[in-house]
């Protein structure tokens, strides 16, 4: 006869309910002690003997825990395996572990990625246990205190009745000697052996479906991910914060015709999953943004993200030390997301022939390399078909001539967008956003200057922007001054023909 607290609760709960109900045992040790004491007083003589046997086994296990410290490591490992098997023969309960990060091989290697099962269980328990539990852990998005989420804390446990069976959920964490971005947490599900089929067929499916439904109904804000690593021996992973960039295509200072073409292409891509499947191609799209600094490349990235509603993964290749690390990062990029590599023409380690690049911190040049072929395998190779798709890659560059042709060919970078100096149509967008003007008598002079002079949209915006947050007393005069300042600045800028001649001379 087993007097485990779980059997006691199972016998008491005989009511079959349509929806699961929750019972929290707090504090765990005190509750179990009271249950065991009450059961002990009601025991017949034979059961007292069994209880004494249980105490003896507990004493032996305590002494074993002390003695094993003096055994060699390999002997301790072998004995622990056999003892675990022996205990398993008499244990009527089954335990299933759901780790936070999955993807490890048997030897601990492999690409770690956040487990969808763990996140679904976390959402399910967060929505169900907050009223019963007394030990909770509060999580929130970086920079967003309104997104407070309460989850089951470590070593806490709740029970749930489902279809006449009792299931126990508990949260744990394990020690690790490898630097990782977060503690290695996992959930553990326990249930009686006789409910194994119910747990596998019905209960776990119920938990996953409900957890996924909760995640969809509580749509989180868009995220901006970045890769951070303090050393090449530290585990590299994505860190995130809430994406709050307000960039939109309406506020983008560029040719309206080009803008409309890009929006139409994005719209066709976002609705084209079935079409890509039909023609046998991965559901992905690549955009190459080329132009000098200040021409709106970063703003366009934000506009694309806000238009699609996708998370942004800003990959800093200077923090990536080898191809293996690059694979681990790119495997963890979720579906329906944007991978951004800015100023890719400045990354010298991306070489087409895969030769070695020396690192200033190590002499082992063979291991410390990132090659173009490794990146291309994710952009357009077999790895590009991972997951459900919806991947968008955006590369920015100042000089397209420095890029390897294999990187920017059609099929990898499907859309090439040339962002140049401010044109008159772009200036009108800025004037509308910053000054609230659709037209001004001096706009014709601005048009003539922009046709022959070079000024980036960022510089134009900085000149015409009000320098105070307060509404000007004489707004018309302030607007006139802003436009006059712009005209004066444009008259001092370099002629476009001079820049073209200088570039041609340098290329020669």
N, C-alpha and C positions, 0 to 999 in steps of 0.2 A: 504493500500500500504506500503510495507516494503522497507526501503532505506538502508538496510544493505549492507556493502561493498561487501559481497559475492554474493548477487543478482546482483549487478551492474556488477561484473566481469563475472558472468555467462551469462548475456545478451549480453555482448560485445563479448565474445568468442563463436561464433556460428560455427566456422570452425571445421569440423570433420577430424581429422588426424589419420593416421594409427598408428603412434608412439606417446607416451605422450610427451607433451612439458611442460616446467616449466616457471613459472613467479614468481619472488620474489618481495615481497612488502617491501620496505625499505625506511625509518624506518616505522614500522607498524603504530604507532600512528599518525605520520605526514601524511602518505598516507591516512589513514581513515579520518582524519580531512579535508584534501583537498577534498576528494570525497563527504563527507557529506555537506561541504560548497557549492560546485558547485551544488549539487542536491537540496539544500535548496533554492538557488536563482531561480531555474527553477520550483519551486513548484507552483501549483495553490492555491487558497485561502483555499480550504478544506484541502489540504495537510499541509498547515501551521498550521492548528489546530491540525492535528495529530502529527506534529513535536513538538508543544507545549505540547501535552499530553505526548510524549516521554520524554521531559525534566522534566516534573512533576514527572514521574515515576522514573527517575534517581535521582531526589532530594529526593524522599521518600526512595529509596534504600540506599542512602547515610546516611540519618538520621537513618534508621533502623540499619545500620552497627554500628553506634555509640551507639544507645540505647540498642542493644542486649548484650553489654558488662556488663550491669547491671542486666540481667536476670539470674536466676539460671540455672545451666548447663542442667538439664533435660528439663526445659521449652524451653530453646534455641534449644535443639535438636529436640523437637517435632515441634516447629514453623518452623525451617529450613527445615524439611522434607516436610511439607505442602506447604511452599512457593516454594520449588523446583518443586513440582508437578504442582503448579499453573503456574509457569513460563514455564514449559515444554509444557503446553497446547497451548501456543502462540508462542513457538520457532519452526521455520520450519526446524531447522538443527538437525542432528543426530551426536553424538560424540561417538567414540570408543577408548578406552584406552588400550594400550599395555605395561604393566609393564615390567621392566627389569628382575625382579625375580618373578617367579610364584611358585605355590604349597601351598599358604596359604589357610587355611580353613576360614570359615566365621568369626570366632572369632579371626583371626590373627595368629592362631597356624598352625603347619604343617612344612614340610620340604621345605626350600627355594632352588630353583635351577634356574639357568639362563634360561630364556625363549628362545626357538628356534625362536619363532615369532619375538621377539625383535631383536635378532641378524640378522635375515634375513632382517628386515626393516632397521636396521642400515646400513647394507651393500648396500641395494638398494638406500637409500637416500645419502649415502656417495659417491656413484658412479654417482649420478644424480644432487646433489645440490651444489657441491663445486664451480661450476662456477657462480652460481647465488647468493649464500648467502654471507653475509659480516661478520657474527658472527659464527665462527666455533671453535670446540674444537679439539685439537690435542692429539691423543693417540698413544702410541707406546709400543712395547714389552720391558719388563725390560731388560736392557743391550743390546738392539738392536735399535739404533737410525735410522737404515735404514728402519724399518717397520713403518714409520710414516703414520697415518691414520687420515683423517679429517672427523669429524662427526658434525651434526647439533647441535648447542649450545642451552643451556636452554633459553626459551622464544623467540626463533627464529621461523619463520614460512615461509613455501613456499607453493605455489599452483601448482597443476598439472591438465592439461586437459586430460581426458581419455574418449573416445567414446562420446564426446559431453557434458560431465559432468565435473564439477570442484571439485577437492578434495584438502583439505588443510591438511598439516602435520605440527605439531608443537612439540617441545621438552620441557619437563618440569621435575621438580624434586620436591619431597615432603619432608617435615620435618619429622623426625622420632626420637623417644625417646629411641629406642633400638640400641645399638652400632652395626653397620654393616660395612662390609669391604669397601663398596663404597656408594656413594649417591644413594638414591632410585629414579632412573630416569624412565621416561616413555614417550612414544610417544602417541600423540592424533591425530586421524583422524576425520575430520569434513566434512560433505557433506549435501546437501539438502535432505529432507525427500523423495522426489520423486525419488531419485537415490538409494534408499536403496537396491533394488534387484540387480542393476548393481554393487554396491559396494560389496555385499556379494557373488555374483556368479562369477563375472569376475574380478573386479579390485583387490580385496585382493588376489585372486589366482595368478594374474599377478605379484603382488608385491612379494609374497612368492617365486614363481618360479624363478623370476629374482634375488632375494636376495640370494637364495640358489645356483644358478648358479654362481653368482659373488664370493661367498665364496669358491666354489670349484675351480674356475679359479685362484683365488688369494690364493693359499694354503699357510697358515701361517707356520712358523717354528714349530718344535716340542717344547713342553712345559714341564717344570718340575714344578709340583705343590707340595706345602707343606702346612700343616695346622698349623696355628698360633693362639694362644689365650693368652692374658695377664691375664685373670682371668676366673673362671668357670662361671661367670655371663655374660660374653661377648659372642656375637654371633661368633661361630667358623665357618670359611669358608676357602676355598682354596685360597692361593696366588700363583702366578706363575711367572716364568721367562723363558727365552729361554733356551732350553736344548742344550748344546754345547759339551757334552761329546763325545770324539772321539773313544771310545772303540768299537772294532769290534771283531768278532770271529777269524779273521786272526791274530790278535795280541794277542790273549788270550793264555797264557802259560799253556796248559793242554794237555792231551793225545789226539792226532788227532782222534782216533777212537771215544772217548766220544764226542768230539767236533762235529764230523760229525753226530752222532746220535741225538744230541740236535738240530742241524740245520735242519735235516730232519723232526724232530717232529714239530718244529716251522713252517716249510713250509707247512706241512700237515694240521696244525691247521689253518693257515691263509687262506688256500684255501678250508676249509672244512665246510663252513657255511651251504651249502645245505645238506651235509651229516649229520651234527648234527640235522638239522631240520627233516630229514627223519627218524632218529632213535629216535626222541623225547627227545633229551637232550639239555640243554642250551649250547650255543656256548661259552665255556670258557675253560681255561686251567690253571693248577696250577703247579708251580715249587718250589721245596724246595732245597735250596743251603746250604750245610753243610760243615763247615771247619773252621780251626783256622783263626785268623785275619791275613790279608796279603796274603791269598791264591787266591784272585781274585773274590770274591763274588760280590762286587760292580761293578767291570769291566764287569762281565758277565751280570749283570742287564742292564748296558749301551749297551752291545753288542746285547742283546735281543731287546731293544728299537730301536736301529738303524737298526736292521735287519727287524723288523716289521713296523717301521715308526710310532710307537704309542707314545702318550703322557705318561708321568710317573707321578704317584701320590705317593709321598713318605709320608706315614702315620706315624706320630710320636704319638704313643699311650700315651706317657707321657703328651701330651697336650689335651687328650680326657678324660673328667671327668666322663662321664656316658654313658649308652647304648643309650640314646636318642641322644646325640651329635654324637656318632659313626654312628647312622643311617643317620643323616642329612648329614654327610660327605660322606658316601658311596653312598647315593642316588645321589649325585651330581657328581659322577665319570662318565665320558662320555663313550660312546661305543668305541670300539677299543682303549683301554688304558691299562696300566699296573699299578696295585696296588702293591706297595712295602712296606713290613714291615720288617725292618732290626733288627737283633738281637732279634728275637721274643722269644728266650729262656730266655732272661733277663727280660721280662715283667711279673712281679709277679701278676699283676691284672687279667691276663687271667687264670681263674680257671674253672675247668670242672664242678664243682657242683653248680656254681652260687652263692656261699657264699659271704659275704660282705668283702670288703677290706677297711681298714681305711685309710683316707687321712690325711696327716700331717697338712692340713690347715683347716679342718672342723671336727666337731664331728658328723655330720649327715652322718654316714657311709652308710646308706641304699640308699641314693641318689647318692653318689659319688663312683660308681663302674662301671667297664667294665668287662663283663663276656665273657667267651669263647663261650657260646651258642649264644650270640648276634652276635659275629663275624662269627661263623659258618653258621648262617642263611643267611648271605650275600655270603659266599664263596660257599655254597653247598645247601642252603635251597631255599624256594620259591623266595626270593629276588634275587637269582642268575640268574633268568630268565628275569630280567628287561631289557627294551630297546631292541635294535637289537643284543645285544651280542658282541662278540669279546673281552671279558674281560680276562685279564691274571693276575693272582695273583702270586707274587714271595715273598717267605719268606726266610730269611737268618737266620742261627743259627750256633753257635759254638759247641753246645753239643746237639745232637738230643735226648739223653736220658732224658733231662729235659722237652721235649715237650709231651703234652698229646697225646696219640695214636689217639684220635678222630680228632685231628687237621691235622695229617699228613697221614691219611689213603688214599689209592687209591680212586680216585674219587674227592678228595679235592686237594691234592697235587699229581698230576698225575705222575710227573717226579721227582725223587730224584737224585740230583747230589752231589756226594762226592768230594769236592775239598781239596786236601791234600797238602803236602809239594812238593817242586819243583822236578820234575822228569827230566830225561835227554831230553826227547822230548820237554818238556816245556822250558828247558834251550835253546835248539836250536832255538825255536821261538824268545826268548828274544835276543839271540845273533844276529839273523838276523835283528831284529828291531833296536837294539841299536848299534851294531858294524858293521852291514853289512856283517857278516860272515856266510858262509854255512858250513865251516869246518876249523879246526885248529889242529895242531899237539897235543896240550894239551887237546883236547876235551875228549880223552880217560881217562885221569886222572880225569877230571871233572865228567865223567860218573861213574867211580868207587866210587868217594866220594859221589855223589848224591844217590847212591844205599844204603849207610849205614848212611849218615848224614842227619840231618833235617835243612832245610832252606826254607823259604817261597819264592814264586816267587817275592814278593815285595822286599825282601831283596836282592835277586839275581839281580834284575833290578837296584836297587840303587847302587850296587857295580860296575857293569859293565858299567854304564852310564857315558858318558863323562862329566867332571866337568866344561867344558867351552863350550860356544856356537860357538866359533871360530874353524875353521878346524885346527887340529893339524899339526904342521910342519912335524913331523915324526910320521905318523899315525900308522905304523906297531908297533913301540915301545910302543905307547900309548895303543894299543890293547893288546899287550903282558903284559903290566903292569896291565891292567884291569883283564885279566884272571888269572894272578899270584895272585892278590889281592883276587879274588874269591876262588882260591885254598887254600890260607892261611886261609881265613875266614871259609871255609868248614871244614878244618882240626881241627878247634876249636869248631865246633858245636857238639851238643849232638847226640849220636848214636840213631838210630830209635828203637833198641831193648830196650834201657834203658827207653825211653818214654813209650813203650808198657808195660814194667814191672811196672813202676810207676803208670800208669793208672789202671792196673789190681789190684794193691795193694789198691788204693784209692776206687775202686768199692767194694772191699771186706770189 
